[in-house]
Amino acid sequence: MSQKRAEKLSAAVKRNVNEILLREFNFKPGVFITISKVDTSPDLRYTRLFLSIFPEKETRYAMKSLEKEIYKIQGLLNKKLKMRPLPKIVFKLDTSEIEAEKMEKLLRVN
């Protein structure tokens, strides 16, 4: 498959899952979930969504909530995407910001 097609699919998945999360799910007040990156496999069968969760202490709650509702999210996404094969979504925690913050602290100390 072409890389351009995978990039287009990643953008469509990001847009649609973001819309689904905003409209269909109510998280605790003050919990913000952002899709920071979407990575689609070259064969278009799997899509990993990297999430940034604020505040950091609510990460476990947010990930458990999403994993519990993944079949509902997948079903809603499948209705929006008119294609075959439909990509299977997987949620991953984006730790790049946390790692960058740790590096900044280390650099400030030295």
Buried (B, 14 or more C-beta within 10 A) or exposed (E): EEEEEBEEBBEBBBEBBBEBBEEEEEBEEEBEBEBBBBBBBEEBEBBBBBBBBBEEEBBEEBBEBBEEBBEEBBEBBBEEEEEEEBBBBEBEBBEEBEEEEEEEEEEEEE
